[in-house]
Amino acid sequence: QKEVEQDPGPLSVPEGAIVSLNCTYSNSAFQYFMWYRQYSRKGPELLMYTYSSGNKEDGRFTAQVDKSSKYISLFIRDSQPSDSATYLCAMSVAAGTALIFGKGTTLSVSS
Amino acid sequence: DAGVTQSPTHLIKTRGQQVTLRCSPKSGHDTVSWYQQALGQGPQFIFQYYEEEERQRGNFPDRFSGHQFPNYSSELNVNALLLGDSALYLCASSLRQQETQYFGPGTRLLVL
């Protein structure tokens, strides 16, 4: 079993849809949780980070962490074609240490 | 404010050769981490440098080595290249013990 599992998709939605992206993990020591967006042939761009359990909102993006279920989510409201990218979840045991990534979910938003 | 920069952008090598990749961290950052991203996979942690020393290492063989300079820039060296080393090599910078790591655009290495 991999430490971080993420459905690779692809996920296709129409413009304006609500998108839900998810990861599960097995290491209960993870405390820091991130979501990165990666456009084709580019480096990952940090979208959201959360410490421990809870919710965090930033514009159209909401990140949720449920440590009891070892499950994290990213919600994108009013999705736009410019949101079409690969979304990577990442997590670490301590601040600033190695990030363990999921495989990434490829999202396509059609206009 | 310059972000993380990496050079070169692309590189083609043959099996058995050696390669050096370079990274300049975001202004104000002192910690550099290197990741390998194979096609269709998430990035995998190689190692992290802080104060010119390797602080943490992932599950990569000794063929992968690195260095950090006094100006916080870093190099990743890979010896005896294998076909399986073909990947996007990403550098990420951060402030020591801060949770957020910022990635550069990567160097795409092709081993023939």
HADDOCK unambig.tbl for C-alpha pairs under 7 A between the chains (distance, minus, plus):
assign (segid A and resid 42 and name CA) (segid B and resid 105 and name CA) 5.20 0.50 0.50
assign (segid A and resid 43 and name CA) (segid B and resid 90 and name CA) 6.98 0.50 0.50
assign (segid A and resid 43 and name CA) (segid B and resid 103 and name CA) 5.94 0.50 0.50
assign (segid A and resid 43 and name CA) (segid B and resid 104 and name CA) 5.59 0.50 0.50
assign (segid A and resid 43 and name CA) (segid B and resid 105 and name CA) 4.15 0.50 0.50
assign (segid A and resid 43 and name CA) (segid B and resid 106 and name CA) 5.82 0.50 0.50
assign (segid A and resid 44 and name CA) (segid B and resid 103 and name CA) 5.97 0.50 0.50
assign (segid A and resid 45 and name CA) (segid B and resid 103 and name CA) 6.71 0.50 0.50
assign (segid A and resid 46 and name CA) (segid B and resid 102 and name CA) 6.75 0.50 0.50
assign (segid A and resid 88 and name CA) (segid B and resid 42 and name CA) 6.99 0.50 0.50
assign (segid A and resid 95 and name CA) (segid B and resid 97 and name CA) 5.06 0.50 0.50
assign (segid A and resid 95 and name CA) (segid B and resid 98 and name CA) 5.38 0.50 0.50
assign (segid A and resid 95 and name CA) (segid B and resid 99 and name CA) 4.20 0.50 0.50
assign (segid A and resid 96 and name CA) (segid B and resid 96 and name CA) 6.26 0.50 0.50
assign (segid A and resid 96 and name CA) (segid B and resid 97 and name CA) 4.53 0.50 0.50
assign (segid A and resid 96 and name CA) (segid B and resid 98 and name CA) 4.98 0.50 0.50
assign (segid A and resid 96 and name CA) (segid B and resid 99 and name CA) 4.54 0.50 0.50
assign (segid A and resid 96 and name CA) (segid B and resid 100 and name CA) 6.66 0.50 0.50
assign (segid A and resid 98 and name CA) (segid B and resid 45 and name CA) 6.20 0.50 0.50
assign (segid A and resid 99 and name CA) (segid B and resid 45 and name CA) 6.73 0.50 0.50
assign (segid A and resid 100 and name CA) (segid B and resid 44 and name CA) 6.95 0.50 0.50
assign (segid A and resid 101 and name CA) (segid B and resid 42 and name CA) 5.53 0.50 0.50
assign (segid A and resid 101 and name CA) (segid B and resid 43 and name CA) 6.14 0.50 0.50
assign (segid A and resid 102 and name CA) (segid B and resid 42 and name CA) 5.59 0.50 0.50
assign (segid A and resid 103 and name CA) (segid B and resid 41 and name CA) 4.84 0.50 0.50
assign (segid A and resid 103 and name CA) (segid B and resid 42 and name CA) 4.28 0.50 0.50
assign (segid A and resid 104 and name CA) (segid B and resid 41 and name CA) 6.92 0.50 0.50
assign (segid A and resid 104 and name CA) (segid B and resid 42 and name CA) 5.94 0.50 0.50
